Amino acid sequence: MKKRLVLLMALSLTFAFPGAVMAEENTTEETAEAASEEADVKSEGVMTHDEYLAAAVDDEVVIETYVQAKQSWWEDKATLYTQDKDGAYFIYNMPCSEEEYDKLVPGTKIKVTGYKAEWSGEIEVADVSSFEIEDGEYVAEPLDVTDLLGKDELIDHQNELVSFKGMTVEAAGQDADGNDVAYLYNYDGSGSEGDDLYFNVSLDGETYTFTVESYLCDKDSDVYKAVEALNIGDKIDMEGFLYWYEGVNPHITSVTAAE
């Protein structure tokens, strides 16, 4: 009986003060909006993403960005995929202790001072002189860039978290017996389990090479095993980071059957 009375009272309050419920919802939305706007604000002396892109190679750059994934750490140096609401920044070999590296979970805001670099088409922040962890959090949602494959506009999203939908697995090469296979260990098939995985996918008659980067997703990861289980002709959806190496070379972090 008490439960019914409580429920009736709650319903009465809801109907009696519908504006209170709406106000609470509006407050929640406003709080989320304020947090989103805060994630866009740059500290004094920090570049916007457009200013970063406009900087020349070898120029010093100062950026604020958010960790999305950690590729690797060794010899007190970290390589990170990072992004803010305007674009992405690949940070290469940033001096970083193991204790600091453990704190760099997805969403963590960092301020980085280094130099803009280019390697085989990949734009990155290298020769980092300093970094610090700041207050703030942002985790990017993957942007569907399927329709941009093969178009010049694709490079505008370099290093961002992206998705590809409804692509077909093609032969990546041949095994020792001359049979077509869906993936290779290393780009030329010279590797073994634990090395980078290379596989080909097609869309509208064009074929593209994608990679599972073993430092980012090792042989025990779900995506590594998913690629090893692919068959030529499979239709798949993917997510990953839009890395660049002599052209588009996405580092894939998720592979699922196409919806």
N, C-alpha and C positions, 0 to 999 in steps of 0.2 A: 504494500500500500504506500509506504514512504517513497519508493522509487517512482510510482505513478505521480505522486504529488510533486516531487522534484521536477519530473519531466513536464508536467502541466505548467508549473511555475516558469520553467525555462522557456516553454513555448509562448506563454503569456507575455513574458518580457520581450521576446523576439518580435511578436506581433505588436506589442504596445510601443516598442521603441525601434522600429525598423531602421531608422536613421543611424542608430548606434552601431548596428551591424555593418551598414554601408560605410560609416565613418571608419570603422576598424579596418575594413578591406582597403579603403582609400589610403589610410595611413600606412598599411603594409606595402601598397604599390608605390607610394611616395618615398618610403624608406629605401626600397629596391632601386627606384629611379635615382635617388640621391647618391646611393652607393655606386651606381653605374656612372654618374657624372663625375664622382670623385676619382674613379679609375682613369678618367680622361685627363685629369689635371696634372700638368708637369711642374716640377719644382723649378726654381730660378736657375737658369744656366743649363737646363736640360733641353735637348732637342725634341721637336715633334718628329713623327715618323717621316713626314715630307721633307723636313730639314735633313734628316739622316740620309734619305735617299738622294737628296741633292748634293750632299757632301762628296768630295772627290776621294778616290782611293788613296789611302795613306794619310788622310786628314784625321785629326783627333776627333772623336765623337763621345758625347756624354748622353746616355739614354736611361730612361726608366721603363722597365718592362716586367713581365710576369712569367715565371717559369711554367712551361707546359709539359716538358719531359726532360729527363737527363739522359744524355747519350752515353757518357763515360766519365770516369774519374781515375786518374793514376798520376803518380809523382806530384801530388798536390796541385793538379790541374783538372778543371771540369769543362766539359763541352755540353752546351745546353740548347734546347729549342725553347724560345721565349716569344711572347706575343703581347701586344696591347690591343685596344679596340680599333686602332688604325692600321696595324700591320705587324709583321714579325721580324725578329732579329735572331740570327744564329750566332751563338757566342762560342768561340773556339779557344780551348786551352786557357781558360780563365784561372789564374792563381786562386786556390781555394783549399782550405784544410779539409780533412775528412769530416771533422765535426761540423764545419760550415756546410759541407756538401749534404750531410744528412738532414739539414734544416731546409734544403731547397726542394720542398715538396711542391707538386703542381698547385699553381695559384699564388705562390710566394712572389712578392714584389721586390725587385732589386734595382739598385742604381749602379750603372757600370760606366767606367771611363776606359776607353781603349782607342784603337785605330781601325778605321774602315779598311777592309781587305777584300780581295777578289781572287778566287781560285777556280779556274775552269768554268766560269760563269756564275759560281756561287758567291753571293755577297755575304760577308760575315764581319763580326767584330772580333779582332784578334789583338795580340800584344796588349792585353788588358793590364792597366796599371793599378786599378783599384775597383772594388765593388763593395756594396753594403746592402744589408737586408733592411727593407723599410716596411712601414705599416701599409696594409692594403692587400687585396686579394682579387684575382680575376682568372677564371678558367674559360678558355675559348670554346665555342661550339664549332664543329667542323663545317666549313663552307663547301657546298656542292659545286665543284668546278668541272664536272663532266663535260658540259657544253663548251668549255673553254679549251679543251684539249686540241692541240694543233693550231691554236690561235695566238697571236702576239700578246693579247691581254693576259694570258696565263701567268706570265712572269711578274705581273703586278702583285701576285699573291705568293711570291717566293717565300718559302719557309713557314707559311701559315699551316694551321691544322685544316685539312681539306678532306672531302669525300669524293668518291667516284662510284657511279651507279650503273648497274646493268652491263658490265663489260664481260667479254668472252675470253677465256683462257686459250692461248695459242701455244704452239710448240716453242720451247725455249732453246732447244738444241737436240742433240742425240746422245744416247748412252753408248757404252763401249761396244754394244752389239748392233749399233746403227738404228736403234728404235727411237722415234720421237719421244721426248719427255717434256713434262709440264714445267720443270724448274731445273736450275743448275746451282751447284755450290760454287760460288765465285762466278764472275761474268763469263768465263770461258770453260766452266765445268772442271777446273783443275783442283777444286777444293773438296772438302768432305763435311760431314755433319758438324755444325758449330761455326762454319764460315758463313759469310753473307749469302743469302738466297736471291737469285735473279729469276724473274718469270715474266713472260710476255702476255699482254692483254690487248684486245682490239675493240675498236668502236668505229662504226661506219666505214669499215674497210681499211682503217689505219691501225697500225700495231705500235704499242709503246712498251718499253721495258721498265718494270717496277722492281724495287729492292726491299728485302727485309734486312735491315742493317743489324748485324749480330751483336754489336755493342749495345744498341738500343733495345732490341728484342732478341734474347738469346735462344738457343735451341730448345729450351724448356718452356718458352712462352707459347701462349695459345696461337698467336699469329704464325709463328715459325712452323708449328705442327700443322696448322691449317693449310699453309702453302705446300708442305710436303705431301698433303693428302689430295692436292688438286689433280684433276684430270683435264686433258685437252678437251675443249668444248664446254666446260663448266661456265655458267653465268654467275658472276660474283659482284658484290658490293664491297668497297674498301674505304678505310680511313687511314690517314697518315700525314706526314709533314712534307710539304712541297719543296724538297731539296732540289738542287740544280747541279748537274755535272755534264758539261758539254751538251746542255739541253735538259729538259725536264727528267728528273730521276727521283720520283717520290720514295720516301722512306715509309713503308707501310707498317701500320701498327694494329690493324684489324682487317680480317677477311671473313665474310659471311656469304652464304648463298643469296643470290639476288632475290629481292622480294617480288 
